[in-house]
Amino acid sequence: MLCCQFPEALEGCDGAFTIESSRVTFGRGCLLEAGPRLRALGCNRVALITDRFVGNLPFAERVLTSLKAAGLDVVRFDEVEIEPTDCSLELAARFAWESKVNGFLSLGGGSVIDTCKAANLLSSYPAALEYYVNAPVGHGHAVPGPLKPHIACPTTSGTGSEVTGIAVFDHTRLHAKTAIAAKELRPTEALIDPDVTASLPAAVVVASGLDVLCHAVESFTARPFSRRLRASPAFARPMSQGANPWSDIGCKEALGLCRDYLVRAASDPTDAEAREAMLWAATLAGIAFGNAGVHLPHAMAYAIAGIAHETHYKPPGYPTTHAFVPHGVSVVLSAPAVVRRTASADPARHLKVAELLGADVRSVKLEDAGEVLAQRLISLMRRLATPNGTAGVGATDVHLPSLVTGTLAQTRLLANAPIVVDEGELSTLFNAGLSCW
């Protein structure tokens, strides 16, 4: 047996795992370090990437002051879209290219950070976006070399994008989410300042917190690293390596924090302890899934987000009027149905997740692990007034074929699932996920 009770590698599978992350600074007031840190990285002309809402908040001015006090020439791009699209990524990339910057600072949620990653990539190594996008949606070409320094400053407590090499966006032609995934996209540093969470609307806290929750659930229950094929050469193993002893540490702590603080953080914007705890949970889960990877709920979420143009779902509490399903919401909608099915691959791990989320598992049989975990997730969803399954965001039986097709394209995520799924299996899961309770 390997460390932490992971099974020995099967023939042709990997017997090792790699730990990677951005450099992380966490604590109140650390945003003021932005200027000196970028200067220390050799930057003199920096792109500040944000959105119009965040860009008008007081802490944005403090960041700008820090950059200028360090003698940096700053150009600002604040046209990031909530749930970015291929078009909005290309717009940011064109801005970065024309501005001739040699460093980046992203200030915002996952949409902002992901947009900055793509702008850095496409302005450093110009090509059509599809050139780098994961296959089979895109061509999946490797990033040619290192990118320019990027300091990520998250303002929502959920995506973990500040410590991962993944940039997610909506593919407008396909009406589905997809991503670019490469270790080179991982920000150089992350400045994580809990002060920024005080201004978060409750709806954003809920959606981002559910994303944290699902990052931890999926990374902990992913296919073990020792059950994934060995890369060739071995040191070229992917970022999504499967569950491993390192990712387990972050997942367990993040799940406990979600149990204790998610509802509190969403219920009371003055609860600084709860909001700081959820930001720390996001960091831990981000580092975990940045090394282990997520699986079916995220794969299915990309397809769910893609039908918003048909269902016209507009989430309450968000500072926008266009139709979309917030990422964390789209992920959790299928999670109860998924864990009921994936528990057969490793009942003990699923039961451990349920326990970390507060379930009394002392008398629970292993064969009931999936149902117990599903009920814990549903309990949290109901307390947070989450839509009741995909029907709650407008999906019907009519959408099932397109949801399945959109999910089958997410091969990177499906390969990380603890079970093998096909078209029929996905159709069953989506049908079960139309309603959670």
C-alpha positions in Angstrom: 0.0 0.0 0.0 1.1 3.5 -0.7 1.0 6.5 1.6 -2.4 7.4 3.0 -3.8 4.0 2.0 -3.8 4.6 -1.8 -3.6 1.4 -3.8 -0.4 0.4 -5.5 -0.2 1.4 -9.1 -1.6 -1.1 -11.7 0.5 -2.1 -14.6 1.0 0.9 -16.9 -0.4 3.3 -14.3 1.4 6.1 -12.4 3.2 5.3 -9.1 4.0 9.0 -8.3 2.3 12.3 -8.2 3.5 15.9 -8.6 2.6 18.9 -6.4 2.4 22.3 -8.0 0.8 25.6 -7.1 1.1 29.3 -7.4 3.0 31.1 -4.6 0.2 32.1 -2.1 0.0 35.0 0.3 -3.1 35.0 2.4 -4.2 37.6 4.9 -5.9 41.0 5.4 -4.2 43.9 3.7 -2.0 41.8 1.5 -3.4 43.4 -1.7 -1.1 46.4 -0.9 1.9 44.1 -1.8 0.8 43.9 -5.4 3.0 46.7 -6.7 6.3 45.7 -5.0 5.7 42.0 -5.9 5.2 42.8 -9.6 8.2 45.1 -9.6 10.3 42.3 -8.0 9.1 40.0 -10.9 10.8 42.4 -13.3 7.6 44.1 -14.6 7.4 47.7 -15.5 4.2 47.9 -17.7 1.3 46.0 -16.2 -2.2 45.2 -17.4 -4.8 45.5 -14.6 -7.6 43.1 -15.6 -10.9 43.5 -13.8 -14.6 44.0 -14.4 -16.6 47.2 -14.1 -18.3 46.2 -10.8 -15.1 45.3 -9.0 -13.1 48.0 -10.6 -15.3 50.6 -8.9 -14.9 49.2 -5.4 -12.6 50.9 -2.9 -10.0 48.1 -2.7 -9.5 48.4 -6.5 -8.3 51.9 -6.0 -5.9 50.6 -3.2 -4.4 48.1 -5.6 -4.0 50.7 -8.3 -2.2 53.0 -5.8 0.1 50.1 -4.9 1.0 49.5 -8.5 1.7 53.2 -9.2 3.6 53.6 -6.0 6.0 50.9 -7.2 6.7 52.9 -10.3 4.7 50.7 -12.6 3.0 51.9 -15.8 -0.5 50.6 -15.5 -3.1 50.0 -18.3 -6.5 48.9 -17.3 -9.0 46.5 -18.9 -12.4 46.4 -17.2 -14.6 44.8 -19.9 -14.5 41.2 -18.4 -17.8 39.5 -18.7 -19.4 37.4 -15.9 -19.0 33.9 -17.3 -16.6 34.9 -20.1 -17.0 33.9 -23.7 -14.5 33.1 -26.4 -15.2 36.6 -27.8 -14.5 38.4 -24.5 -11.3 36.5 -24.0 -10.1 37.5 -27.5 -11.0 41.1 -26.7 -8.8 41.1 -23.6 -6.0 39.3 -25.5 -6.1 42.0 -28.2 -5.9 44.7 -25.5 -2.9 43.1 -23.9 -1.1 42.6 -27.2 -1.7 46.2 -28.3 -0.7 47.6 -24.9 2.6 45.7 -25.0 2.6 44.8 -21.3 5.2 42.6 -19.6 3.1 41.7 -16.6 -0.5 41.1 -15.5 -2.6 41.6 -12.3 -6.1 40.2 -12.2 -8.5 41.5 -9.6 -11.9 39.8 -9.5 -13.6 36.4 -9.4 -12.9 33.4 -11.5 -14.2 35.1 -14.7 -11.6 37.9 -14.3 -8.7 35.6 -13.4 -9.5 33.2 -16.3 -9.8 36.1 -18.7 -6.4 37.3 -17.6 -4.8 33.8 -18.1 -6.1 33.7 -21.7 -5.0 37.3 -22.4 -1.5 36.4 -21.1 -1.4 33.3 -23.3 -2.8 34.8 -26.5 -0.7 37.9 -26.3 2.5 36.0 -25.5 2.0 33.3 -28.2 -0.6 34.7 -30.6 -2.9 32.0 -32.2 -6.6 31.4 -32.7 -8.2 30.5 -29.3 -9.1 27.0 -30.6 -5.4 26.3 -31.1 -5.0 25.9 -27.3 -8.5 24.8 -26.2 -8.9 21.3 -24.9 -9.6 18.6 -27.5 -12.0 17.6 -28.9 -13.6 21.1 -28.8 -10.3 22.7 -29.8 -6.9 21.4 -31.0 -5.4 21.1 -27.6 -1.9 22.3 -28.6 0.7 22.7 -25.8 1.6 26.2 -24.6 5.0 26.9 -26.3 6.8 28.3 -23.3 6.5 30.4 -20.1 4.1 33.3 -19.8 4.5 36.7 -18.4 4.3 37.2 -14.6 0.7 37.2 -13.4 -0.5 38.1 -9.9 -4.0 36.9 -9.2 -6.1 38.7 -6.6 -9.4 36.8 -6.1 -12.4 38.7 -4.8 -14.8 35.8 -4.6 -14.4 32.8 -2.3 -14.9 29.9 -4.6 -13.2 29.3 -8.0 -9.7 28.7 -6.9 -8.6 30.0 -10.3 -5.8 31.9 -8.6 -3.8 28.7 -8.0 -4.8 26.6 -11.0 -3.7 26.4 -14.7 -7.3 26.3 -16.1 -9.2 29.0 -17.9 -12.9 28.3 -18.4 -15.1 30.1 -20.9 -18.4 29.8 -22.9 -17.9 28.7 -26.5 -20.5 30.8 -28.2 -20.8 28.7 -31.3 -21.2 25.4 -29.5 -23.3 26.9 -26.6 -21.2 25.0 -24.1 -18.4 25.7 -21.6 -14.9 24.5 -22.3 -11.4 25.3 -21.1 -7.7 25.7 -21.8 -5.7 23.7 -19.3 -2.0 24.0 -19.0 0.4 24.4 -16.1 1.8 27.5 -17.7 -1.5 29.3 -17.2 -1.2 29.0 -13.4 -0.6 32.5 -12.0 2.8 33.3 -10.7 1.5 34.5 -7.4 -1.8 34.8 -5.6 -2.6 37.6 -3.1 -5.7 36.5 -1.2 -7.1 39.3 1.0 -10.2 38.4 3.1 -11.1 42.1 3.3 -12.5 42.0 -0.3 -15.2 39.5 0.6 -17.2 42.0 2.7 -18.8 43.5 -0.4 -19.9 40.2 -1.9 -23.6 39.8 -2.6 -25.2 36.8 -0.9 -25.9 35.1 -4.3 -22.3 35.3 -5.2 -21.2 33.8 -1.9 -23.6 30.9 -2.4 -22.5 30.1 -5.9 -18.8 30.5 -5.2 -19.1 28.5 -2.0 -20.9 25.7 -3.8 -18.0 25.6 -6.3 -15.6 25.2 -3.4 -17.7 22.4 -2.0 -17.8 20.5 -5.4 -14.1 21.0 -6.0 -13.4 19.2 -2.7 -16.0 16.5 -3.2 -14.9 15.7 -6.7 -11.2 15.9 -6.1 -11.5 13.5 -3.1 -13.6 11.0 -5.0 -11.7 11.3 -8.3 -10.0 8.3 -9.8 -6.8 7.7 -7.8 -3.6 8.8 -9.4 -2.4 5.1 -9.2 -5.3 4.1 -11.4 -4.5 6.6 -14.2 -2.2 5.7 -17.1 1.4 6.8 -16.7 2.4 9.7 -18.9 5.2 9.5 -21.4 7.6 10.7 -20.4 6.6 10.2 -16.7 7.4 13.8 -15.6 4.9 15.1 -18.2 2.0 13.9 -16.1 -1.1 16.1 -16.4 -2.4 18.6 -13.8 -5.4 16.5 -13.3 -3.6 13.5 -11.8 -6.5 12.0 -9.8 -7.0 11.8 -6.1 -3.7 11.8 -4.2 -2.4 12.2 -0.7 -1.6 15.9 -1.2 -5.0 16.8 -2.6 -6.7 14.8 0.1 -5.3 17.2 2.8 -6.8 20.3 1.1 -10.1 18.5 0.3 -10.7 17.4 3.9 -10.0 20.8 5.4 -12.1 22.6 2.8 -15.1 20.2 3.4 -15.0 20.9 7.1 -14.9 24.6 6.5 -17.8 24.4 4.1 -19.8 22.5 6.7 -19.2 25.1 9.4 -19.1 28.4 7.5 -20.8 28.3 4.1 -24.4 29.0 5.3 -23.1 31.6 7.8 -21.1 33.4 5.1 -24.1 33.6 2.8 -26.5 34.6 5.5 -24.6 37.5 7.1 -22.3 39.8 5.1 -20.9 41.2 8.4 -19.7 37.7 9.5 -16.1 38.3 8.8 -15.0 35.1 10.3 -17.2 33.0 8.1 -16.3 34.9 4.9 -12.6 34.6 5.7 -13.0 30.9 6.4 -14.7 30.3 3.0 -11.9 32.2 1.2 -9.4 30.0 2.9 -11.5 26.9 1.9 -11.4 28.2 -1.7 -7.7 28.4 -1.6 -7.3 24.9 -0.1 -9.7 23.3 -2.5 -8.2 25.2 -5.4 -4.7 23.8 -4.7 -6.3 20.4 -4.2 -8.2 20.2 -7.5 -5.3 22.0 -9.3 -3.3 18.8 -8.6 -6.1 16.2 -8.6 -8.8 17.5 -10.9 -12.5 17.4 -10.8 -14.9 15.1 -12.7 -18.5 14.5 -13.5 -20.4 17.3 -11.8 -18.1 19.9 -13.4 -18.2 18.1 -16.8 -22.0 18.2 -16.7 -22.0 21.8 -15.4 -20.3 22.9 -18.6 -23.2 21.6 -20.6 -25.8 23.0 -18.2 -24.3 26.4 -18.6 -24.5 26.1 -22.3 -28.3 25.9 -22.4 -28.9 29.1 -20.6 -29.5 30.9 -23.9 -32.5 28.6 -24.4 -33.8 28.5 -20.9 -33.3 32.2 -20.3 -32.4 31.6 -16.7 -31.4 34.8 -14.9 -29.9 34.2 -11.4 -31.4 36.5 -8.7 -28.9 38.7 -6.8 -26.3 39.0 -9.6 -25.3 42.4 -11.0 -26.2 41.5 -14.5 -29.4 41.0 -16.5 -28.2 38.5 -19.1 -29.2 34.8 -19.0 -26.6 32.5 -17.4 -26.3 29.9 -14.7 -23.6 30.8 -12.1 -20.8 28.2 -12.3 -21.1 26.9 -8.7 -24.8 26.5 -9.1 -24.5 24.6 -12.4 -22.0 22.2 -10.8 -23.9 21.3 -7.7 -27.2 20.7 -9.5 -26.0 17.3 -10.7 -23.8 16.4 -7.8 -26.4 14.4 -5.7 -27.2 12.2 -8.7 -23.6 11.7 -9.5 -22.4 10.7 -6.0 -25.2 8.1 -5.8 -23.7 6.5 -8.8 -20.0 7.0 -8.2 -20.1 5.7 -4.6 -19.9 2.2 -5.9 -16.3 2.9 -7.0 -15.1 3.7 -3.5 -17.9 3.7 -0.9 -15.5 4.5 2.0 -14.3 7.7 0.4 -17.9 8.9 -0.3 -18.9 8.1 3.2 -15.9 10.0 4.5 -17.1 13.1 2.5 -20.5 12.7 4.1 -19.0 12.6 7.5 -16.8 15.7 6.9 -20.0 17.5 5.8 -21.6 16.6 9.1 -23.4 13.3 8.6 -23.5 10.8 11.5 -22.1 7.7 9.7 -21.5 5.5 12.7 -24.2 3.0 11.7 -24.2 3.6 8.0 -23.5 0.6 5.7 -21.0 1.2 2.9 -23.6 0.3 0.3 -25.6 3.4 1.5 -22.7 5.8 1.2 -23.9 7.4 -2.0 -27.4 8.1 -0.7 -26.1 9.5 2.6 -23.7 11.9 0.8 -26.4 12.9 -1.7 -28.7 13.8 1.2 -26.0 15.9 2.8 -25.5 17.8 -0.4 -29.2 18.3 -0.8 -29.5 19.6 2.7 -27.0 22.3 2.0 -28.6 23.1 -1.3 -32.0 23.6 0.4 -30.5 25.8 3.2 -28.9 28.0 0.6 -32.1 28.2 -1.6 -30.4 26.6 -4.5 -32.6 25.7 -7.5 -34.0 22.2 -7.3 -32.0 20.4 -9.9 -31.6 21.4 -13.5 -35.3 21.8 -13.9 -34.9 24.7 -11.5 -32.8 26.6 -14.1 -35.2 25.8 -16.9 -34.0 22.4 -18.2 -36.5 19.8 -19.4 -36.5 16.4 -21.0 -36.1 18.2 -24.4 -32.6 19.4 -23.3 -31.3 16.0 -22.3 -29.7 15.1 -25.7 -27.8 18.4 -25.9 -26.7 18.1 -22.3 -25.3 14.7 -22.9 -23.5 15.8 -26.1 -22.0 18.8 -24.3 -20.7 16.6 -21.5 -19.2 14.0 -23.8 -16.9 16.8 -25.2 -15.3 17.2 -21.7 -12.9 14.3 -22.1 -10.4 15.8 -19.7 -12.9 15.7 -16.9 -14.6 12.4 -17.8 -11.2 10.7 -17.7 -10.9 11.7 -14.0 -14.2 10.2 -13.0 -14.0 7.2 -10.7 -16.4 5.3 -13.1 -16.5 5.0 -16.9 -19.5 6.8 -18.3 -21.0 6.6 -21.8 -23.9 8.3 -23.5 -26.5 6.2 -21.8 -25.0 6.6 -18.4 -24.9 10.4 -18.8 -28.5 10.5 -20.0 -29.6 8.6 -16.8 -27.6 11.0 -14.6 -29.1 14.1 -16.2 -32.6 12.6 -16.0 -32.1 11.9 -12.3 -30.7 15.4 -11.8 -33.7 17.2 -13.2 -35.0 17.3 -9.6 -33.0 16.8 -6.4 -35.8 16.7 -3.9 
